[in-house]
Amino acid sequence: MIPRSYTAWLVPLALTLVSVCSTARATAQSIYPFTGNYSTTVNITPITDNISQVVETGESLDAPYGLNKYDGLTYSLTDANGNLSFNNTPEAFGIQGYPLGYIVFGDGTNKLFGLGDASAVLNPETLTGKGSGVVNITGGEGIFKNATGTLLYSEDDKVLLGQNITLNGLALVSGSIQSQQVPEPGNTATLVSIGVIGLGLLLRHHSKVKAV
């Protein structure tokens, strides 16, 4: 039988071990507010009379977390009034055999991945355009591993006409990003081992004292 005095030590130690293990397994979530201004270049290449492939790049001087570069591949559909709708999935516009589009913020340790929906209106008289949309975050790298969230953006463009249409503009991107960091299994195992060793040493000490 273990004396009452040792029971008083063993119970808190066991509870601490359980607490440490539970904390190690828990998912830590951080929220990152985001606001950035990007200078953008959009190249629109026709696929059919009203469907195009769109490649967009952007650079920012004030975007946080090292997300100062932007790259995107999407597709556009032009309606009878000249309005454009954008989607990263080519099948959304009934075309096959084209790669799935993407959105990537950042080119360093921290990266953010997403898919988006957007629309734009081009004015052929003033050669200007206005667009807006939403980016649904699907993951990332660095501090944005397992990230989710939504970013909204609005964009004003100047239109350059030619065989392909080029839009040069400024885009404001804002929203929040939730990043869920899951501890590595090895870290959890280490914490559990430390707890077990401590409990074993206490029991061993008790056995020696009892033997004396």
N, CA, C and O of each residue as an XYZ file, in Angstrom:
848
protein
N       0.860     -1.198      0.000
C       0.000      0.000      0.000
C       0.893      1.244      0.000
O       1.892      1.305      0.716
N       0.515      2.229     -0.813
C       1.276      3.476     -0.870
C       0.787      4.408      0.228
O      -0.414      4.659      0.329
N       1.704      4.934      1.064
C       1.296      5.835      2.146
C       0.556      7.043      1.603
O       0.705      7.442      0.448
N      -0.262      7.615      2.512
C      -1.069      8.774      2.122
C      -0.202      9.936      1.640
O      -0.599     10.674      0.739
N       0.975     10.103      2.235
C       1.841     11.222      1.861
C       2.297     11.108      0.412
O       2.411     12.118     -0.283
N       2.567      9.848     -0.064
C       2.975      9.672     -1.449
C       1.798      9.803     -2.403
O       1.942     10.265     -3.535
N       0.632      9.385     -1.923
C      -0.567      9.557     -2.749
C      -0.798     11.027     -3.053
O      -1.222     11.393     -4.150
N      -0.510     11.866     -2.059
C      -0.686     13.309     -2.242
C       0.225     13.843     -3.341
O      -0.106     14.833     -3.993
N       1.387     13.187     -3.555
C       2.283     13.598     -4.621
C       1.920     12.966     -5.960
O       2.011     13.608     -7.006
N       1.507     11.696     -5.915
C       1.249     10.966     -7.158
C       0.045     11.505     -7.914
O       0.068     11.596     -9.142
N      -1.004     11.860     -7.187
C      -2.224     12.341     -7.844
C      -1.967     13.624     -8.631
O      -2.340     13.683     -9.802
N      -1.344     14.663     -8.044
C      -1.062     15.863     -8.846
C      -0.137     15.582    -10.024
O      -0.299     16.169    -11.093
N       0.859     14.664     -9.831
C       1.763     14.353    -10.922
C       1.025     13.694    -12.081
O       1.259     14.024    -13.243
N       0.135     12.763    -11.758
C      -0.644     12.091    -12.799
C      -1.534     13.085    -13.534
O      -1.650     13.035    -14.759
N      -2.166     13.995    -12.781
C      -3.028     14.993    -13.422
C      -2.215     15.918    -14.302
O      -2.672     16.304    -15.378
N      -1.019     16.281    -13.869
C      -0.155     17.141    -14.674
C       0.243     16.455    -15.969
O       0.270     17.080    -17.029
N       0.556     15.148    -15.876
C       0.921     14.380    -17.063
C      -0.213     14.364    -18.072
O       0.007     14.561    -19.267
N      -1.427     14.130    -17.589
C      -2.597     14.127    -18.477
C      -2.787     15.489    -19.111
O      -3.098     15.587    -20.298
N      -2.603     16.546    -18.325
C      -2.782     17.905    -18.840
C      -1.750     18.230    -19.903
O      -2.082     18.820    -20.931
N      -0.484     17.847    -19.661
C       0.575     18.116    -20.623
C       0.317     17.392    -21.929
O       0.481     17.967    -23.005
N      -0.088     16.130    -21.839
C      -0.364     15.357    -23.049
C      -1.519     15.951    -23.837
O      -1.467     16.023    -25.065
N      -2.563     16.377    -23.135
C      -3.727     16.960    -23.804
C      -3.350     18.252    -24.500
O      -3.790     18.518    -25.618
N      -2.521     19.068    -23.823
C      -2.102     20.332    -24.412
C      -1.242     20.094    -25.639
O      -1.365     20.805    -26.637
N      -0.373     19.097    -25.569
C       0.513     18.801    -26.693
C      -0.267     18.363    -27.914
O       0.122     18.659    -29.044
N      -1.382     17.650    -27.694
C      -2.177     17.165    -28.817
C      -3.103     18.240    -29.386
O      -3.584     18.132    -30.514
N      -3.342     19.273    -28.586
C      -4.297     20.297    -29.017
C      -3.747     21.082    -30.206
O      -2.535     21.170    -30.401
N      -4.637     21.638    -30.980
C      -4.267     22.452    -32.122
C      -4.239     23.920    -31.713
O      -5.219     24.444    -31.182
N      -3.113     24.578    -31.964
C      -2.985     25.998    -31.645
C      -3.427     26.809    -32.848
O      -2.967     26.560    -33.962
N      -4.305     27.769    -32.645
C      -4.825     28.586    -33.744
C      -4.438     30.031    -33.551
O      -4.595     30.590    -32.465
N      -3.926     30.638    -34.618
C      -3.570     32.048    -34.606
C      -4.345     32.753    -35.707
O      -4.601     32.180    -36.765
N      -4.715     33.999    -35.451
C      -5.442     34.806    -36.426
C      -4.541     35.947    -36.875
O      -4.010     36.690    -36.050
N      -4.373     36.083    -38.181
C      -3.508     37.104    -38.755
C      -4.343     38.076    -39.587
O      -4.844     37.696    -40.645
N      -4.504     39.317    -39.135
C      -5.184     40.310    -39.983
C      -4.314     40.647    -41.178
O      -3.086     40.632    -41.087
N      -4.955     40.951    -42.299
C      -4.189     41.165    -43.534
C      -4.736     42.358    -44.291
O      -5.941     42.465    -44.518
N      -3.839     43.256    -44.681
C      -4.160     44.350    -45.599
C      -2.924     44.629    -46.443
O      -1.832     44.826    -45.910
N      -3.100     44.646    -47.765
C      -1.972     44.913    -48.657
C      -2.428     45.556    -49.949
O      -3.501     45.243    -50.464
N      -1.606     46.458    -50.474
C      -1.862     47.102    -51.760
C      -0.891     46.532    -52.797
O       0.318     46.498    -52.569
N      -1.420     46.090    -53.924
C      -0.610     45.428    -54.938
C      -0.709     46.154    -56.277
O      -1.793     46.540    -56.716
N       0.450     46.332    -56.916
C       0.481     46.776    -58.311
C       0.378     45.524    -59.168
O       1.204     44.620    -59.043
N      -0.614     45.460    -60.027
C      -0.915     44.209    -60.727
C      -0.784     44.349    -62.242
O      -0.960     45.424    -62.816
N      -0.469     43.219    -62.856
C      -0.488     43.090    -64.317
C      -1.302     41.852    -64.658
O      -1.006     40.756    -64.180
N      -2.325     42.026    -65.482
C      -3.226     40.940    -65.849
C      -3.169     40.743    -67.364
O      -3.464     41.660    -68.130
N      -2.788     39.540    -67.785
C      -2.741     39.216    -69.215
C      -3.882     38.259    -69.549
O      -3.973     37.169    -68.984
N      -4.758     38.678    -70.481
C      -5.940     37.915    -70.861
C      -5.745     37.359    -72.267
O      -5.661     38.114    -73.235
N      -5.672     36.020    -72.372
C      -5.450     35.350    -73.658
C      -6.703     34.596    -74.067
O      -7.132     33.699    -73.341
N      -7.308     34.926    -75.204
C      -8.555     34.264    -75.616
C      -8.369     32.765    -75.867
O      -7.359     32.333    -76.423
N      -9.363     31.987    -75.447
C      -9.450     30.558    -75.757
C     -10.549     30.330    -76.780
O     -10.357     29.623    -77.769
N     -11.709     30.942    -76.530
C     -12.823     30.953    -77.478
C     -13.252     32.407    -77.643
O     -12.567     33.321    -77.186
N     -14.397     32.613    -78.303
C     -14.867     33.981    -78.513
C     -15.126     34.720    -77.202
O     -14.926     35.932    -77.127
N     -15.573     33.997    -76.161
C     -15.932     34.686    -74.924
C     -15.268     34.099    -73.672
O     -15.583     34.507    -72.554
N     -14.357     33.149    -73.856
C     -13.662     32.545    -72.713
C     -12.159     32.747    -72.887
O     -11.623     32.544    -73.977
N     -11.478     33.148    -71.806
C     -10.051     33.437    -71.882
C      -9.311     32.834    -70.694
O      -9.891     32.564    -69.641
N      -8.015     32.634    -70.898
C      -7.129     32.259    -69.799
C      -6.463     33.531    -69.279
O      -6.031     34.381    -70.059
N      -6.387     33.651    -67.966
C      -5.923     34.891    -67.354
C      -4.756     34.596    -66.419
O      -4.861     33.766    -65.517
N      -3.647     35.286    -66.648
C      -2.474     35.180    -65.769
C      -2.256     36.537    -65.118
O      -2.170     37.556    -65.803
N      -2.166     36.546    -63.790
C      -2.029     37.799    -63.051
C      -0.833     37.734    -62.115
O      -0.606     36.720    -61.455
N      -0.072     38.817    -62.061
C       1.029     38.954    -61.112
C       0.876     40.276    -60.374
O       0.251     41.211    -60.874
N       1.442     40.341    -59.200
C       1.359     41.567    -58.417
C       2.516     41.687    -57.448
O       3.094     40.686    -57.024
N       2.850     42.926    -57.099
C       3.884     43.205    -56.121
C       3.375     44.266    -55.164
O       2.645     45.179    -55.550
N       3.777     44.126    -53.896
C       3.330     45.052    -52.862
C       4.515     45.522    -52.030
O       5.467     44.775    -51.805
N       4.443     46.775    -51.577
C       5.462     47.326    -50.678
C       5.007     47.324    -49.228
O       5.802     47.593    -48.327
N       3.719     47.019    -48.993
C       3.216     47.106    -47.616
C       2.512     45.843    -47.134
O       1.969     45.839    -46.029
N       2.503     44.771    -47.926
C       1.836     43.540    -47.500
C       2.600     42.918    -46.322
O       3.830     42.862    -46.351
N       1.895     42.455    -45.297
C       2.568     41.875    -44.123
C       2.989     40.429    -44.335
O       2.615     39.799    -45.325
N       3.778     39.908    -43.389
C       4.162     38.489    -43.295
C       4.992     38.010    -44.488
O       5.073     36.807    -44.738
N       5.609     38.936    -45.227
C       6.411     38.544    -46.380
C       5.605     38.159    -47.603
O       6.145     37.560    -48.534
N       4.317     38.492    -47.620
C       3.453     38.133    -48.755
C       3.424     39.270    -49.778
O       2.354     39.730    -50.178
N       4.599     39.711    -50.190
C       4.679     40.888    -51.052
C       4.588     40.569    -52.540
O       4.614     41.478    -53.369
N       4.482     39.287    -52.887
C       4.308     38.922    -54.287
C       3.020     38.103    -54.443
O       2.585     37.396    -53.534
N       2.447     38.232    -55.611
C       1.172     37.557    -55.908
C       1.249     36.957    -57.294
O       1.719     37.604    -58.230
N       0.786     35.716    -57.433
C       0.690     35.064    -58.743
C      -0.651     34.343    -58.820
O      -1.105     33.750    -57.842
N      -1.272     34.401    -59.980
C      -2.552     33.726    -60.128
C      -2.801     33.260    -61.549
O      -2.400     33.911    -62.514
N      -3.466     32.126    -61.662
C      -3.948     31.615    -62.952
C      -5.442     31.395    -62.809
O      -5.888     30.693    -61.901
N      -6.212     31.991    -63.700
C      -7.665     31.838    -63.638
C      -8.232     31.878    -65.055
O      -7.492     31.939    -66.037
N      -9.564     31.842    -65.137
C     -10.251     31.843    -66.432
C     -11.386     32.860    -66.376
O     -11.965     33.098    -65.317
N     -11.693     33.447    -67.508
C     -12.736     34.476    -67.545
C     -13.779     34.165    -68.610
O     -13.492     33.563    -69.645
N     -14.995     34.597    -68.315
C     -16.116     34.493    -69.244
C     -16.674     35.891    -69.461
O     -17.004     36.584    -68.498
N     -16.784     36.314    -70.723
C     -17.306     37.638    -71.064
C     -18.743     37.506    -71.535
O     -19.033     36.737    -72.451
N     -19.659     38.268    -70.898
C     -21.062     38.182    -71.291
C     -21.364     39.144    -72.439
O     -20.467     39.806    -72.960
N     -22.649     39.211    -72.827
C     -23.049     40.017    -73.977
C     -22.828     41.510    -73.758
O     -22.728     42.273    -74.719
N     -22.752     41.930    -72.484
C     -22.552     43.348    -72.169
C     -21.083     43.692    -71.943
O     -20.756     44.829    -71.605
N     -20.207     42.723    -72.126
C     -18.786     42.986    -71.942
C     -18.293     42.830    -70.515
O     -17.142     43.151    -70.219
N     -19.150     42.343    -69.629
C     -18.734     42.125    -68.246
C     -18.019     40.777    -68.113
O     -18.377     39.808    -68.783
N     -17.026     40.726    -67.258
C     -16.226     39.522    -67.099
C     -16.480     38.888    -65.733
O     -16.623     39.585    -64.729
N     -16.533     37.564    -65.711
C     -16.540     36.804    -64.456
C     -15.347     35.868    -64.491
O     -14.996     35.334    -65.543
N     -14.715     35.668    -63.321
C     -13.481     34.896    -63.234
C     -13.670     33.711    -62.295
O     -14.385     33.792    -61.296
N     -13.011     32.609    -62.642
C     -13.041     31.421    -61.788
C     -11.768     30.624    -62.031
O     -11.295     30.532    -63.164
N     -11.212     30.045    -60.966
C      -9.985     29.253    -61.108
C     -10.219     27.889    -61.750
O      -9.267     27.232    -62.171
N     -11.474     27.461    -61.828
C     -11.798     26.149    -62.382
C     -12.261     26.295    -63.829
O     -13.323     26.871    -64.062
N     -11.502     25.793    -64.816
C     -11.915     25.967    -66.221
C     -13.241     25.282    -66.533
O     -14.002     25.750    -67.380
N     -13.520     24.158    -65.837
C     -14.782     23.448    -66.072
C     -15.998     24.289    -65.705
O     -17.104     24.032    -66.181
N     -15.790     25.299    -64.854
C     -16.905     26.179    -64.484
C     -17.451     26.916    -65.705
O     -18.612     27.326    -65.726
N     -16.599     27.081    -66.726
C     -17.020     27.749    -67.956
C     -17.156     26.764    -69.116
O     -17.264     27.170    -70.273
N     -17.149     25.461    -68.799
C     -17.406     24.452    -69.808
C     -16.235     24.132    -70.711
O     -16.443     23.602    -71.802
N     -15.007     24.433    -70.303
C     -13.848     24.096    -71.127
C     -13.056     22.984    -70.458
O     -12.953     22.936    -69.232
N     -12.500     22.093    -71.264
C     -11.784     20.922    -70.775
C     -10.323     20.961    -71.238
O      -9.980     21.626    -72.216
N      -9.473     20.230    -70.505
C      -8.088     20.079    -70.920
C      -7.171     21.204    -70.503
O      -6.032     21.268    -70.965
N      -7.633     22.100    -69.637
C      -6.803     23.196    -69.151
C      -6.489     22.984    -67.668
O      -7.299     22.403    -66.944
N      -5.326     23.446    -67.209
C      -4.943     23.202    -65.811
C      -5.818     23.973    -64.834
O      -6.347     25.038    -65.152
N      -5.958     23.412    -63.640
C      -6.686     24.103    -62.585
C      -5.940     25.373    -62.208
O      -4.718     25.374    -62.064
N      -6.688     26.443    -62.052
C      -6.078     27.706    -61.677
C      -5.626     27.715    -60.225
O      -5.868     26.761    -59.486
N      -4.979     28.780    -59.826
C      -4.442     28.883    -58.477
C      -4.237     30.351    -58.107
O      -4.242     31.233    -58.965
N      -4.059     30.585    -56.817
C      -3.674     31.890    -56.297
C      -2.599     31.646    -55.254
O      -2.790     30.837    -54.345
N      -1.462     32.338    -55.373
C      -0.370     32.193    -54.426
C       0.096     33.578    -53.989
O       0.438     34.418    -54.822
N       0.107     33.807    -52.684
C       0.708     35.007    -52.116
C       2.043     34.613    -51.487
O       2.116     33.639    -50.737
N       3.112     35.379    -51.797
C       4.404     35.141    -51.185
C       5.299     34.260    -52.022
O       4.820     33.403    -52.765
N       6.635     34.473    -51.904
C       7.599     33.634    -52.606
C       8.767     33.264    -51.700
O       9.831     32.872    -52.180
N       8.566     33.392    -50.372
C       9.600     33.057    -49.414
C       9.155     31.946    -48.489
O       8.486     31.005    -48.914
N       9.528     32.054    -47.216
C       9.166     31.033    -46.232
C       7.664     30.969    -46.021
O       7.091     29.882    -45.948
N       7.025     32.123    -45.923
C       5.578     32.177    -45.734
C       4.879     32.281    -47.085
O       5.186     33.161    -47.889
N       3.939     31.375    -47.323
C       3.135     31.407    -48.539
C       1.679     31.140    -48.190
O       1.365     30.484    -47.198
N       0.807     31.666    -49.029
C      -0.625     31.514    -48.828
C      -1.236     31.045    -50.134
O      -0.994     31.640    -51.185
N      -2.034     29.972    -50.075
C      -2.662     29.414    -51.266
C      -4.175     29.628    -51.199
O      -4.766     29.626    -50.119
N      -4.792     29.812    -52.372
C      -6.232     29.998    -52.370
C      -6.847     29.821    -53.747
O      -6.152     29.633    -54.745
N      -8.171     29.886    -53.768
C      -8.966     29.880    -54.996
C      -9.947     31.036    -54.906
O     -10.370     31.416    -53.814
N     -10.306     31.593    -56.053
C     -11.128     32.789    -55.984
C     -12.249     32.844    -57.001
O     -12.282     32.100    -57.981
N     -13.168     33.762    -56.725
C     -14.235     34.143    -57.648
C     -14.210     35.657    -57.758
O     -14.058     36.356    -56.755
N     -14.359     36.165    -58.976
C     -14.278     37.615    -59.157
C     -15.091     38.030    -60.367
O     -15.517     37.203    -61.173
N     -15.291     39.328    -60.471
C     -15.970     39.897    -61.639
C     -15.329     41.238    -61.952
O     -14.708     41.860    -61.090
N     -15.486     41.676    -63.198
C     -14.903     42.947    -63.615
C     -15.749     43.565    -64.720
O     -16.437     42.874    -65.471
N     -15.674     44.876    -64.791
C     -16.355     45.634    -65.850
C     -15.301     46.469    -66.563
O     -14.587     47.245    -65.929
N     -15.203     46.309    -67.888
C     -14.259     47.082    -68.686
C     -15.015     48.141    -69.485
O     -16.059     47.868    -70.078
N     -14.468     49.345    -69.486
C     -15.079     50.441    -70.239
C     -14.252     50.679    -71.499
O     -13.144     51.207    -71.405
N     -14.759     50.302    -72.685
C     -13.974     50.429    -73.920
C     -13.745     51.879    -74.334
O     -12.826     52.157    -75.104
N     -14.560     52.807    -73.838
C     -14.401     54.211    -74.207
C     -13.268     54.870    -73.434
O     -12.469     55.614    -74.003
N     -13.202     54.592    -72.130
C     -12.153     55.204    -71.296
C     -10.956     54.280    -71.121
O      -9.939     54.670    -70.547
N     -11.082     53.038    -71.626
C     -10.035     52.029    -71.468
C      -9.636     51.868    -69.998
O      -8.458     51.863    -69.642
N     -10.651     51.739    -69.179
C     -10.437     51.494    -67.755
C     -11.282     50.284    -67.333
O     -12.204     49.874    -68.039
N     -10.952     49.738    -66.192
C     -11.709     48.608    -65.682
C     -11.758     48.618    -64.167
O     -10.878     49.171    -63.508
N     -12.791     48.004    -63.624
C     -12.940     47.863    -62.170
C     -13.330     46.421    -61.880
O     -14.206     45.853    -62.532
N     -12.663     45.845    -60.891
C     -12.972     44.461    -60.544
C     -12.999     44.263    -59.038
O     -12.465     45.077    -58.285
N     -13.618     43.185    -58.610
C     -13.664     42.836    -57.187
C     -13.901     41.337    -57.074
O     -14.383     40.696    -58.008
N     -13.554     40.792    -55.916
C     -13.741     39.363    -55.737
C     -13.360     38.894    -54.360
O     -13.092     39.695    -53.464
N     -13.336     37.601    -54.199
C     -13.026     36.977    -52.922
C     -12.020     35.858    -53.152
O     -12.103     35.135    -54.145
N     -11.068     35.717    -52.229
C     -10.098     34.625    -52.251
C     -10.374     33.735    -51.039
O     -10.297     34.191    -49.899
N     -10.689     32.486    -51.287
C     -10.889     31.515    -50.219
C      -9.579     30.779    -49.966
O      -9.084     30.066    -50.839
N      -9.023     30.952    -48.780
C      -7.722     30.385    -48.450
C      -7.849     28.868    -48.297
O      -8.743     28.377    -47.608
N      -6.940     28.135    -48.949
C      -6.970     26.670    -48.908
C      -5.759     26.062    -48.219
O      -5.702     24.843    -48.057
N      -4.791     26.870    -47.809
C      -3.606     26.346    -47.140
C      -2.455     27.307    -47.275
O      -2.633     28.455    -47.679
N      -1.262     26.832    -46.933
C      -0.095     27.690    -47.027
C       1.150     27.010    -46.516
O       1.165     25.802    -46.275
N       2.203     27.806    -46.351
C       3.473     27.323    -45.831
C       3.988     28.304    -44.782
O       3.499     29.429    -44.678
N       4.972     27.870    -44.012
C       5.503     28.714    -42.952
C       4.480     28.881    -41.850
O       3.917     27.895    -41.375
N       4.227     30.120    -41.432
C       3.240     30.365    -40.379
C       1.818     30.125    -40.855
O       0.889     30.121    -40.047
N       1.632     29.923    -42.164
C       0.297     29.711    -42.714
C       0.016     28.253    -43.071
O      -0.872     27.972    -43.876
N       0.761     27.333    -42.481
C       0.479     25.920    -42.684
C      -0.924     25.612    -42.155
O      -1.279     26.036    -41.055
N      -1.712     24.885    -42.925
C      -3.102     24.535    -42.574
C      -3.996     25.771    -42.452
O      -4.969     25.754    -41.698
N      -3.680     26.838    -43.180
C      -4.437     28.086    -43.056
C      -5.802     28.003    -43.724
O      -5.998     27.275    -44.696
N      -6.736     28.767    -43.177
C      -8.050     28.980    -43.774
C      -8.372     30.465    -43.653
O      -7.640     31.216    -43.008
N      -9.458     30.879    -44.268
C      -9.860     32.278    -44.147
C     -10.366     32.826    -45.461
O     -10.462     32.105    -46.455
N     -10.688     34.103    -45.460
C     -11.234     34.774    -46.635
C     -10.589     36.144    -46.794
O     -10.484     36.907    -45.834
N     -10.167     36.442    -47.997
C      -9.634     37.756    -48.334
C     -10.515     38.384    -49.411
O     -10.899     37.721    -50.374
N     -10.823     39.637    -49.245
C     -11.587     40.389    -50.236
C     -10.655     41.333    -50.972
O      -9.698     41.847    -50.393
N     -10.936     41.561    -52.251
C     -10.086     42.513    -52.963
C     -10.905     43.319    -53.961
O     -11.935     42.872    -54.467
N     -10.409     44.523    -54.225
C     -10.984     45.398    -55.250
C      -9.828     45.942    -56.074
O      -8.726     46.145    -55.564
N     -10.093     46.177    -57.360
C      -8.996     46.527    -58.269
C      -9.457     47.541    -59.299
O     -10.563     47.447    -59.832
N      -8.587     48.523    -59.577
C      -8.820     49.497    -60.644
C      -7.724     49.321    -61.686
O      -6.541     49.254    -61.353
N      -8.136     49.245    -62.969
C      -7.185     48.911    -64.029
C      -7.225     49.909    -65.176
O      -8.218     50.598    -65.408
N      -6.096     49.956    -65.883
C      -6.019     50.595    -67.187
C      -5.907     49.498    -68.234
O      -5.148     48.544    -68.064
N      -6.666     49.635    -69.321
C      -6.773     48.574    -70.321
C      -5.886     48.875    -71.520
O      -5.951     49.956    -72.106
N      -5.044     47.884    -71.878
C      -4.225     47.978    -73.086
C      -4.749     46.953    -74.078
O      -4.678     45.748    -73.840
N      -5.288     47.457    -75.217
C      -5.886     46.565    -76.209
C      -4.842     46.042    -77.171
O      -3.842     46.707    -77.443
N      -5.081     44.835    -77.689
C      -4.194     44.199    -78.653
C      -4.721     42.813    -78.946
O      -5.884     42.519    -78.671
N      -3.868     41.944    -79.511
C      -4.294     40.569    -79.735
C      -4.709     39.928    -78.411
O      -5.691     39.189    -78.341
N      -3.936     40.229    -77.364
C      -4.305     39.885    -75.998
C      -4.568     41.177    -75.241
O      -3.988     42.217    -75.554
N      -5.438     41.110    -74.251
C      -5.747     42.294    -73.453
C      -4.872     42.280    -72.203
O      -4.741     41.254    -71.536
N      -4.275     43.429    -71.896
C      -3.463     43.568    -70.686
C      -4.082     44.633    -69.789
O      -4.440     45.721    -70.238
N      -4.194     44.295    -68.528
C      -4.702     45.243    -67.535
C      -3.581     45.564    -66.549
O      -2.998     44.666    -65.942
N      -3.288     46.852    -66.398
C      -2.342     47.299    -65.383
C      -3.117     48.050    -64.317
O      -3.826     49.008    -64.623
N      -2.989     47.622    -63.060
C      -3.832     48.243    -62.050
C      -3.269     48.205    -60.646
O      -2.129     47.809    -60.401
N      -4.132     48.641    -59.733
C      -3.842     48.635    -58.302
C      -4.950     47.866    -57.600
O      -6.134     48.104    -57.840
N      -4.555     46.941    -56.731
C      -5.534     46.122    -56.018
C      -5.328     46.257    -54.514
O      -4.198     46.256    -54.025
N      -6.426     46.373    -53.800
C      -6.421     46.377    -52.338
C      -6.957     45.035    -51.863
O      -8.069     44.643    -52.216
N      -6.165     44.336    -51.065
C      -6.542     43.023    -50.538
C      -6.612     43.115    -49.020
O      -5.687     43.621    -48.385
N      -7.710     42.628    -48.431
C      -7.854     42.714    -46.974
C      -8.703     41.556    -46.460
O      -9.497     40.970    -47.196
N      -8.518     41.243    -45.193
C      -9.278     40.162    -44.567
C      -8.517     39.611    -43.384
O      -7.711     40.317    -42.779
N      -8.760     38.363    -43.049
C      -8.061     37.717    -41.941
C      -7.773     36.267    -42.297
O      -8.495     35.644    -43.076
N      -6.700     35.742    -41.710
C      -6.239     34.388    -41.992
C      -6.151     33.633    -40.676
O      -5.566     34.122    -39.710
N      -6.729     32.448    -40.640
C      -6.624     31.584    -39.468
C      -5.642     30.455    -39.790
O      -5.805     29.731    -40.772
N      -4.622     30.321    -38.941
C      -3.609     29.294    -39.164
C      -3.615     28.325    -37.991
O      -3.447     28.739    -36.843
N      -3.805     27.055    -38.265
C      -3.856     26.014    -37.233
C      -2.567     25.216    -37.265
O      -2.291     24.498    -38.226
N      -1.772     25.348    -36.198
C      -0.501     24.647    -36.104
C      -0.676     23.410    -35.233
O      -1.008     23.521    -34.053
N      -0.454     22.235    -35.809
C      -0.583     20.967    -35.092
C       0.802     20.523    -34.640
O       1.693     20.394    -35.480
N       1.024     20.280    -33.330
C       2.343     19.851    -32.848
C       2.786     18.565    -33.521
O       1.970     17.695    -33.824
N       4.095     18.452    -33.751
C       4.644     17.235    -34.353
C       4.483     16.058    -33.399
O       4.609     16.236    -32.187
N       4.206     14.855    -33.915
C       4.051     13.674    -33.061
C       5.264     13.426    -32.179
O       5.121     12.976    -31.042
N       6.466     13.717    -32.692
C       7.677     13.501    -31.921
C       7.717     14.346    -30.663
O       8.198     13.897    -29.623
N       7.205     15.589    -30.755
C       7.182     16.462    -29.583
C       6.251     15.922    -28.517
O       6.571     15.959    -27.329
N       5.087     15.416    -28.942
C       4.145     14.847    -27.997
C       4.746     13.632    -27.309
O       4.600     13.468    -26.098
N       5.425     12.776    -28.078
C       6.037     11.581    -27.498
C       7.099     11.951    -26.479
O       7.234     11.284    -25.454
N       7.860     13.012    -26.749
C       8.894     13.448    -25.812
C       8.293     13.883    -24.489
O       8.794     13.524    -23.424
N       7.209     14.663    -24.557
C       6.562     15.128    -23.333
C       6.004     13.965    -22.525
O       6.117     13.939    -21.299
N       5.402     13.004    -23.217
C       4.862     11.835    -22.534
C       5.985     11.056    -21.858
O       5.831     10.604    -20.724
N       7.111     10.898    -22.545
C       8.243     10.153    -21.989
C       8.775     10.810    -20.732
O       9.086     10.135    -19.750
N       8.880     12.142    -20.767
C       9.360     12.865    -19.594
C       8.446     12.635    -18.403
O       8.909     12.428    -17.281
N       7.146     12.672    -18.658
C       6.192     12.453    -17.568
C       6.287     11.050    -16.992
O       6.244     10.860    -15.776
N       6.419     10.058    -17.892
C       6.519      8.675    -17.434
C       7.789      8.452    -16.627
O       7.766      7.765    -15.605
N       8.904      9.034    -17.084
C      10.169      8.888    -16.357
C      10.062      9.498    -14.961
O      10.528      8.916    -13.982
N       9.441     10.682    -14.882
C       9.282     11.324    -13.576
C       8.446     10.484    -12.634
O       8.775     10.348    -11.456
N       7.362      9.920    -13.152
C       6.510      9.079    -12.320
C       7.260      7.835    -11.877
O       7.117      7.406    -10.732
N       8.068      7.241    -12.773
C       8.830      6.047    -12.431
C       9.868      6.313    -11.361
O      10.059      5.497    -10.460
N      10.555      7.476    -11.458
C      11.555      7.811    -10.451
C      10.921      7.999     -9.076
O      11.500      7.609     -8.062
N       9.734      8.595     -9.042
C       9.065      8.795     -7.766
C       8.684      7.454     -7.142
O       8.863      7.261     -5.939
N       8.161      6.529     -7.945
C       7.789      5.210     -7.436
C       9.025      4.432     -6.984
O       8.975      3.700     -5.995
N      10.140      4.591     -7.715
C      11.368      3.896     -7.342
C      11.895      4.405     -6.005
O      12.378      3.643     -5.167
N      11.782      5.741     -5.834
C      12.222      6.322     -4.574
C      11.368      5.810     -3.418
O      11.878      5.535     -2.331
N      10.074      5.686     -3.662
C       9.171      5.181     -2.636
C       9.520      3.755     -2.254
O       9.452      3.390     -1.080
N       9.904      2.928     -3.261
C      10.230      1.536     -2.980
C      11.485      1.439     -2.117
O      11.554      0.606     -1.213
N      12.496      2.301     -2.396
C      13.704      2.281     -1.601
C      13.436      2.700     -0.172
O      13.978      2.098      0.755
N      12.620      3.707      0.029
C      12.308      4.197      1.378
C      11.564      3.107      2.155
O      11.823      2.898      3.340
N      10.637      2.413      1.482
C       9.870      1.358      2.126
C      10.769      0.208      2.525
O      10.574     -0.393      3.581
N      11.793     -0.121      1.661
C      12.697     -1.211      1.961
C      13.546     -0.931      3.182
O      13.840     -1.840      3.959
N      13.946      0.329      3.359
C      14.728      0.706      4.519
C      13.899      0.620      5.787
O      14.402      0.905      6.874
